[in-house]
Amino acid sequence: MNRLVPEGALSMLSDLIERNAGQVLTPDRYWRVETMLAPIMRAHALSSVDDLVAALSAGGNRLLERQTIDAMLNHETSFFRDQAAFALLTGPALSSLRESRAADRRIRIWSAACSTGQEAYSVAMSILENRRQWDGWDIEIIGSDVSTSVVEQAREGRYSQLVIQRGMPITLMLRYFAKDGEDWVAKPELRDMVRFRQHNLLDPVENRNEFDLVLCRNVIMYLLPEHRPRVFRNLARSIRPEGLLMLGAAETIMGQTDLFRSSKDYRGLYRFDADQQHLSAA
């Protein structure tokens, strides 16, 4: 497969992703389009991408549209992804939040665009590994993604041998996952720490000032430039004053938002700038 998809079909599919997720179908992914969509075409008895585009253009099939969007979004993730950044996050950064939130002993963490849940579960495992420090704390971890199919996978907490080995120390795998046939499934202790829900980053969160820590890694880079300020505005609305935001290693706030400032203490992390709070309300 991997044949070059006609330009007209690519244009329609690109527009579909942009309208629904604010993301761009980059040229480096064009050659994979037919492979990504092959399961959808088989399920709906469509023989080509052109037939799929025609069915989408006819309208009225929301399931087909949602499945097509899900298939074309980038769901790349792994456990403890970017280990240096993760160690900073779950070590000094979380310790700082523990000090600043000591009065109410409550922390809420949001793994935005969590894909199949590895990032959220990695945060949960890091906290469980240091549970004495968090004794008596109310800790809530939320994972969200625009794709309903990956959210369902994340809730199940089921991973193949190949997937679970990516970044997962074997000691943690054996401690927090149980073998089930060819797969590994998160044990209740781990799964109970995380809640997953469908959410589009182009949409505001339901409640303002919810989260102390927001992970939005390797997402901004896939958004069209005109959508990035909107997403940063929604993130700013979601985070508590002096809360922390972590982006991917190749992402930055520079030239894209005034709602956050670089952390003086933790490279690669950003703090919500309460002085600019009026901008997030705009």
C-alpha positions in Angstrom: 0.0 0.0 0.0 1.4 3.5 0.9 0.4 4.8 -2.5 0.3 8.6 -3.0 -3.2 9.8 -2.3 -4.7 12.3 -4.9 -4.2 15.9 -4.0 -7.9 16.6 -3.8 -8.4 13.9 -1.3 -5.5 15.1 0.8 -6.9 18.6 0.8 -10.3 17.4 2.0 -8.8 15.1 4.7 -6.5 18.0 5.9 -9.5 20.3 6.2 -11.3 17.7 8.2 -8.5 17.3 10.7 -8.0 21.1 11.0 -11.7 21.8 11.6 -12.1 19.1 14.2 -8.7 19.1 16.0 -6.8 22.2 14.8 -4.0 20.0 13.6 -2.3 20.0 10.2 -1.6 16.9 8.0 2.0 17.5 7.3 3.6 16.5 4.0 5.9 14.0 5.7 2.8 12.0 6.5 1.2 12.0 3.1 2.8 8.7 2.1 1.2 7.0 5.1 -2.4 8.2 4.6 -3.7 5.1 2.8 -2.1 2.8 5.3 -3.6 4.8 8.2 -7.1 4.7 6.6 -7.0 1.1 5.4 -8.8 -0.4 8.4 -11.5 2.2 8.1 -12.0 1.6 4.4 -12.2 -2.2 5.0 -14.8 -1.7 7.8 -17.0 0.4 5.6 -16.4 -1.6 2.4 -14.7 1.3 0.6 -12.2 0.4 -2.1 -10.1 3.6 -2.2 -9.3 6.8 -0.4 -11.3 8.6 -3.1 -14.4 6.5 -2.2 -13.8 7.3 1.5 -13.6 11.1 0.7 -16.8 10.8 -1.3 -18.6 9.1 1.5 -17.4 11.8 3.9 -18.4 14.6 1.6 -21.9 13.1 1.3 -22.3 13.8 5.0 -24.6 12.1 7.5 -22.1 9.4 8.7 -20.7 10.8 11.9 -19.2 7.4 12.9 -17.1 7.3 9.6 -16.0 10.9 10.1 -14.9 10.3 13.7 -13.1 7.1 12.8 -11.3 8.9 10.0 -10.2 11.7 12.2 -9.0 9.3 14.9 -7.0 7.3 12.4 -5.1 10.3 11.0 -4.2 12.0 14.3 -0.7 11.4 15.7 -1.0 9.1 18.7 2.7 8.5 19.3 3.5 8.1 23.0 5.4 5.8 25.4 5.9 5.2 29.1 8.2 7.8 30.8 8.7 9.5 27.5 11.8 11.8 27.5 13.2 10.4 30.7 15.3 13.5 31.7 12.2 15.8 31.4 10.1 13.2 33.2 12.6 12.9 36.1 12.5 16.7 36.5 8.7 16.7 36.4 8.1 13.9 39.0 11.1 14.9 41.2 11.8 18.6 41.8 8.7 20.0 40.1 6.2 17.8 42.0 8.1 18.5 45.2 7.7 22.2 44.6 4.0 21.8 44.2 3.8 19.6 47.3 5.3 22.5 49.3 3.0 25.2 47.7 -0.1 23.1 48.1 0.6 21.9 51.6 -2.3 23.9 53.1 -5.0 21.9 51.3 -3.0 18.8 50.5 -4.6 18.4 47.2 -3.1 18.2 43.7 -4.8 17.8 40.3 -2.8 16.8 37.3 -3.9 16.9 33.7 -2.3 14.9 30.9 -3.6 16.7 27.9 -3.7 14.8 24.6 -2.8 11.7 26.5 -3.3 9.3 23.6 -3.5 5.7 24.9 -2.6 6.8 28.5 1.0 6.0 29.0 1.9 9.5 30.2 -0.9 9.6 32.7 -0.1 6.2 34.1 3.6 7.1 34.2 2.8 10.0 36.5 0.6 7.8 38.6 3.4 5.2 39.0 5.9 7.9 40.0 3.6 9.0 42.7 2.9 5.5 43.9 6.6 4.8 44.1 6.9 7.7 46.5 3.6 7.2 48.3 5.0 8.0 51.8 5.5 11.6 50.6 1.9 11.8 49.5 0.3 10.1 52.5 -2.9 11.9 53.3 -3.0 13.8 50.0 -5.9 14.0 47.6 -4.3 13.4 44.2 -6.3 13.3 41.0 -4.9 12.6 37.6 -6.9 13.3 34.5 -6.0 12.1 31.0 -7.8 13.5 28.0 -7.6 13.2 24.2 -9.7 14.3 21.2 -9.8 10.7 20.0 -12.5 8.6 21.6 -10.9 5.4 20.5 -7.6 6.1 22.2 -9.4 7.3 25.4 -11.2 3.9 25.5 -7.9 2.1 25.2 -6.4 4.2 27.9 -9.3 3.4 30.3 -8.8 -0.3 29.7 -5.1 0.1 30.5 -4.2 -2.8 28.3 -0.9 -2.9 26.4 0.9 -5.3 24.2 4.3 -6.7 25.1 5.9 -4.4 22.5 4.2 -1.3 23.7 4.7 -1.8 27.4 8.4 -2.4 27.0 8.9 1.1 25.5 10.3 3.1 28.3 8.9 0.9 31.1 11.4 -0.5 33.7 10.7 -4.1 34.2 10.3 -3.7 38.0 7.5 -1.2 37.5 5.9 -3.4 34.8 5.7 -6.3 37.2 4.6 -4.2 40.1 1.7 -2.3 38.4 0.7 -4.5 35.5 -0.6 -8.1 35.3 -0.1 -10.5 32.4 -3.3 -11.3 30.5 -2.7 -13.6 27.5 -0.4 -11.7 25.2 -1.1 -8.3 26.9 -0.3 -6.5 30.1 -3.1 -4.9 32.0 -2.9 -2.1 34.6 -3.7 -3.3 38.1 -6.6 -1.7 39.9 -4.2 0.3 42.2 -2.8 2.1 39.2 -6.0 2.3 37.1 -7.9 3.8 40.1 -5.5 6.8 40.2 -6.3 8.0 36.7 -9.6 9.1 35.0 -9.8 9.5 31.3 -12.2 11.6 29.2 -12.6 12.8 25.7 -11.6 16.5 25.2 -10.7 18.7 22.3 -7.9 21.2 23.2 -9.7 23.8 21.1 -12.5 23.7 23.6 -12.2 25.3 27.1 -12.3 23.0 30.1 -15.5 22.9 32.0 -14.2 24.5 35.2 -11.6 27.3 35.5 -8.5 27.0 37.6 -8.7 23.2 38.0 -5.2 22.0 37.7 -1.9 22.4 39.5 0.1 20.7 36.8 -0.7 20.4 33.1 1.3 18.2 30.7 0.7 19.2 27.1 3.7 17.6 25.4 4.3 17.2 21.7 0.9 18.6 20.8 1.4 22.3 20.0 3.9 21.4 17.3 1.1 19.7 15.3 -1.3 22.5 15.5 -1.7 25.2 12.9 -0.1 28.5 14.1 -3.5 30.3 14.1 -4.9 27.7 16.6 -2.0 27.8 19.1 -3.0 31.0 21.0 -6.5 29.6 21.4 -5.1 26.3 22.9 -2.7 28.3 25.2 -5.7 30.4 26.3 -7.7 27.3 27.2 -4.7 25.8 29.1 -4.3 29.1 31.0 -8.0 29.0 32.0 -7.6 25.5 33.3 -4.5 26.0 35.5 -4.4 27.4 39.1 -2.3 30.5 39.8 1.4 29.5 39.9 0.6 26.1 38.4 3.0 24.5 36.1 2.8 23.7 32.4 5.1 21.2 30.6 5.5 21.3 26.8 7.5 18.9 24.6 11.2 19.4 24.2 10.7 20.9 20.7 8.0 23.3 21.8 8.0 26.8 23.4 5.7 29.6 24.4 7.9 32.2 22.8 6.0 34.3 20.2 2.8 32.3 20.9 1.3 33.4 24.2 1.8 35.9 27.1 -0.2 33.8 29.5 2.8 31.8 30.7 6.4 32.6 31.7 9.4 30.3 31.8 10.0 28.8 35.2 13.1 30.2 36.8 13.7 26.9 38.6 12.8 24.2 36.0 14.0 24.4 32.5 11.3 23.4 30.0 8.4 24.1 32.4 6.2 27.2 32.5 4.2 29.0 35.1 0.8 30.5 34.6 1.3 34.3 34.8 -1.4 35.5 37.1 -0.6 39.1 36.0 -1.9 38.2 32.6 -5.1 36.5 33.9 -7.3 39.1 32.2 -6.1 37.9 28.8 -7.2 34.3 29.5 -10.7 35.6 30.2 -10.9 37.3 26.8 
